[in-house]
């Protein structure tokens, strides 16, 4: 009787086990890319808040332009940020070229159900060694990203989206954390920062945090195209 009950239980669990094993990491990421490809270009008004040791930096505002497949331009007066990967990140940068995508598991990330996928570039000369991506199962957007690089250490990025899915599903906020030990100059400071106040230099915190708030988007309206033509 016990044996029959066990067999019956396994029979009920079999569909979910097969479903988990059959998930394709590459196919999931292709859906993320396809959704992002609907955004040909955009201009965004942004607010930047930086939290690093040794210096207090005022909140800055500026503009970011993006154009497919990977063109990014940043205009924030008196402000230069390292690591650059955080300011100009797009899914295209991570998911281009040859790579291996391995589906790891399904995971609850806060209130969201996500797919966890490992991405390993095939090119050994690539600066990225390994990335772990949390993909929102419902919206097919990246909710979290952890990337280990050769030059900038490990960078962690959290993507915040509004509750309502808009025509172009872009993040309202990106919070990324980077390793200060791998970035000797986490900030390029100019005259804009003459009034900054030094912090406690005894702090041993090796992490820097940058919050990028997207105040307004202008998507597929030609504004970025005009900017990049101007550069030429």
Secondary structure as a PSIPRED ss2 file (coil, helix, strand):
# PSIPRED VFORMAT (PSIPRED V4.0)

   1 X C   1.000  0.000  0.000
   2 X H   0.000  1.000  0.000
   3 X H   0.000  1.000  0.000
   4 X H   0.000  1.000  0.000
   5 X H   0.000  1.000  0.000
   6 X H   0.000  1.000  0.000
   7 X H   0.000  1.000  0.000
   8 X H   0.000  1.000  0.000
   9 X H   0.000  1.000  0.000
  10 X H   0.000  1.000  0.000
  11 X H   0.000  1.000  0.000
  12 X H   0.000  1.000  0.000
  13 X H   0.000  1.000  0.000
  14 X H   0.000  1.000  0.000
  15 X H   0.000  1.000  0.000
  16 X H   0.000  1.000  0.000
  17 X H   0.000  1.000  0.000
  18 X H   0.000  1.000  0.000
  19 X H   0.000  1.000  0.000
  20 X H   0.000  1.000  0.000
  21 X H   0.000  1.000  0.000
  22 X H   0.000  1.000  0.000
  23 X C   1.000  0.000  0.000
  24 X C   1.000  0.000  0.000
  25 X H   0.000  1.000  0.000
  26 X H   0.000  1.000  0.000
  27 X H   0.000  1.000  0.000
  28 X H   0.000  1.000  0.000
  29 X H   0.000  1.000  0.000
  30 X H   0.000  1.000  0.000
  31 X H   0.000  1.000  0.000
  32 X H   0.000  1.000  0.000
  33 X H   0.000  1.000  0.000
  34 X H   0.000  1.000  0.000
  35 X H   0.000  1.000  0.000
  36 X H   0.000  1.000  0.000
  37 X C   1.000  0.000  0.000
  38 X C   1.000  0.000  0.000
  39 X C   1.000  0.000  0.000
  40 X C   1.000  0.000  0.000
  41 X E   0.000  0.000  1.000
  42 X E   0.000  0.000  1.000
  43 X E   0.000  0.000  1.000
  44 X E   0.000  0.000  1.000
  45 X E   0.000  0.000  1.000
  46 X E   0.000  0.000  1.000
  47 X E   0.000  0.000  1.000
  48 X E   0.000  0.000  1.000
  49 X E   0.000  0.000  1.000
  50 X E   0.000  0.000  1.000
  51 X E   0.000  0.000  1.000
  52 X E   0.000  0.000  1.000
  53 X C   1.000  0.000  0.000
  54 X C   1.000  0.000  0.000
  55 X E   0.000  0.000  1.000
  56 X C   1.000  0.000  0.000
  57 X C   1.000  0.000  0.000
  58 X C   1.000  0.000  0.000
  59 X C   1.000  0.000  0.000
  60 X E   0.000  0.000  1.000
  61 X E   0.000  0.000  1.000
  62 X E   0.000  0.000  1.000
  63 X E   0.000  0.000  1.000
  64 X E   0.000  0.000  1.000
  65 X E   0.000  0.000  1.000
  66 X E   0.000  0.000  1.000
  67 X E   0.000  0.000  1.000
  68 X C   1.000  0.000  0.000
  69 X C   1.000  0.000  0.000
  70 X C   1.000  0.000  0.000
  71 X E   0.000  0.000  1.000
  72 X E   0.000  0.000  1.000
  73 X E   0.000  0.000  1.000
  74 X E   0.000  0.000  1.000
  75 X E   0.000  0.000  1.000
  76 X C   1.000  0.000  0.000
  77 X C   1.000  0.000  0.000
  78 X C   1.000  0.000  0.000
  79 X E   0.000  0.000  1.000
  80 X E   0.000  0.000  1.000
  81 X E   0.000  0.000  1.000
  82 X C   1.000  0.000  0.000
  83 X C   1.000  0.000  0.000
  84 X H   0.000  1.000  0.000
  85 X H   0.000  1.000  0.000
  86 X H   0.000  1.000  0.000
  87 X H   0.000  1.000  0.000
  88 X C   1.000  0.000  0.000
  89 X C   1.000  0.000  0.000
  90 X C   1.000  0.000  0.000
  91 X H   0.000  1.000  0.000
  92 X H   0.000  1.000  0.000
  93 X H   0.000  1.000  0.000
  94 X H   0.000  1.000  0.000
  95 X C   1.000  0.000  0.000
  96 X C   1.000  0.000  0.000
  97 X C   1.000  0.000  0.000
  98 X C   1.000  0.000  0.000
  99 X E   0.000  0.000  1.000
 100 X E   0.000  0.000  1.000
 101 X E   0.000  0.000  1.000
 102 X E   0.000  0.000  1.000
 103 X E   0.000  0.000  1.000
 104 X E   0.000  0.000  1.000
 105 X E   0.000  0.000  1.000
 106 X E   0.000  0.000  1.000
 107 X E   0.000  0.000  1.000
 108 X E   0.000  0.000  1.000
 109 X E   0.000  0.000  1.000
 110 X C   1.000  0.000  0.000
 111 X C   1.000  0.000  0.000
 112 X E   0.000  0.000  1.000
 113 X E   0.000  0.000  1.000
 114 X E   0.000  0.000  1.000
 115 X E   0.000  0.000  1.000
 116 X E   0.000  0.000  1.000
 117 X E   0.000  0.000  1.000
 118 X E   0.000  0.000  1.000
 119 X E   0.000  0.000  1.000
 120 X E   0.000  0.000  1.000
 121 X E   0.000  0.000  1.000
 122 X C   1.000  0.000  0.000
 123 X C   1.000  0.000  0.000
 124 X C   1.000  0.000  0.000
 125 X C   1.000  0.000  0.000
 126 X C   1.000  0.000  0.000
 127 X C   1.000  0.000  0.000
 128 X E   0.000  0.000  1.000
 129 X E   0.000  0.000  1.000
 130 X E   0.000  0.000  1.000
 131 X E   0.000  0.000  1.000
 132 X E   0.000  0.000  1.000
 133 X E   0.000  0.000  1.000
 134 X E   0.000  0.000  1.000
 135 X E   0.000  0.000  1.000
 136 X E   0.000  0.000  1.000
 137 X C   1.000  0.000  0.000
 138 X C   1.000  0.000  0.000
 139 X C   1.000  0.000  0.000
 140 X C   1.000  0.000  0.000
 141 X C   1.000  0.000  0.000
 142 X E   0.000  0.000  1.000
 143 X E   0.000  0.000  1.000
 144 X E   0.000  0.000  1.000
 145 X E   0.000  0.000  1.000
 146 X E   0.000  0.000  1.000
 147 X E   0.000  0.000  1.000
 148 X E   0.000  0.000  1.000
 149 X E   0.000  0.000  1.000
 150 X C   1.000  0.000  0.000
 151 X C   1.000  0.000  0.000
 152 X C   1.000  0.000  0.000
 153 X E   0.000  0.000  1.000
 154 X E   0.000  0.000  1.000
 155 X E   0.000  0.000  1.000
 156 X E   0.000  0.000  1.000
 157 X E   0.000  0.000  1.000
 158 X E   0.000  0.000  1.000
 159 X E   0.000  0.000  1.000
 160 X E   0.000  0.000  1.000
 161 X C   1.000  0.000  0.000
 162 X C   1.000  0.000  0.000
 163 X C   1.000  0.000  0.000
 164 X C   1.000  0.000  0.000
 165 X C   1.000  0.000  0.000
 166 X C   1.000  0.000  0.000
 167 X C   1.000  0.000  0.000
 168 X C   1.000  0.000  0.000
 169 X C   1.000  0.000  0.000
 170 X C   1.000  0.000  0.000
 171 X C   1.000  0.000  0.000
 172 X C   1.000  0.000  0.000
 173 X E   0.000  0.000  1.000
 174 X E   0.000  0.000  1.000
 175 X E   0.000  0.000  1.000
 176 X E   0.000  0.000  1.000
 177 X E   0.000  0.000  1.000
 178 X E   0.000  0.000  1.000
 179 X E   0.000  0.000  1.000
 180 X H   0.000  1.000  0.000
 181 X H   0.000  1.000  0.000
 182 X H   0.000  1.000  0.000
 183 X C   1.000  0.000  0.000
 184 X C   1.000  0.000  0.000
 185 X C   1.000  0.000  0.000
 186 X C   1.000  0.000  0.000
 187 X E   0.000  0.000  1.000
 188 X E   0.000  0.000  1.000
 189 X E   0.000  0.000  1.000
 190 X C   1.000  0.000  0.000
 191 X H   0.000  1.000  0.000
 192 X H   0.000  1.000  0.000
 193 X H   0.000  1.000  0.000
 194 X C   1.000  0.000  0.000
 195 X C   1.000  0.000  0.000
 196 X C   1.000  0.000  0.000
 197 X C   1.000  0.000  0.000
 198 X E   0.000  0.000  1.000
 199 X C   1.000  0.000  0.000
 200 X C   1.000  0.000  0.000
 201 X C   1.000  0.000  0.000
 202 X C   1.000  0.000  0.000
 203 X C   1.000  0.000  0.000
 204 X C   1.000  0.000  0.000
 205 X C   1.000  0.000  0.000
 206 X C   1.000  0.000  0.000
 207 X E   0.000  0.000  1.000
 208 X E   0.000  0.000  1.000
 209 X E   0.000  0.000  1.000
 210 X E   0.000  0.000  1.000
 211 X E   0.000  0.000  1.000
 212 X E   0.000  0.000  1.000
 213 X E   0.000  0.000  1.000
 214 X E   0.000  0.000  1.000
 215 X E   0.000  0.000  1.000
 216 X E   0.000  0.000  1.000
 217 X E   0.000  0.000  1.000
 218 X E   0.000  0.000  1.000
 219 X E   0.000  0.000  1.000
 220 X C   1.000  0.000  0.000
 221 X C   1.000  0.000  0.000
 222 X C   1.000  0.000  0.000
 223 X H   0.000  1.000  0.000
 224 X H   0.000  1.000  0.000
 225 X H   0.000  1.000  0.000
 226 X H   0.000  1.000  0.000
 227 X H   0.000  1.000  0.000
 228 X H   0.000  1.000  0.000
 229 X H   0.000  1.000  0.000
 230 X H   0.000  1.000  0.000
 231 X H   0.000  1.000  0.000
 232 X C   1.000  0.000  0.000
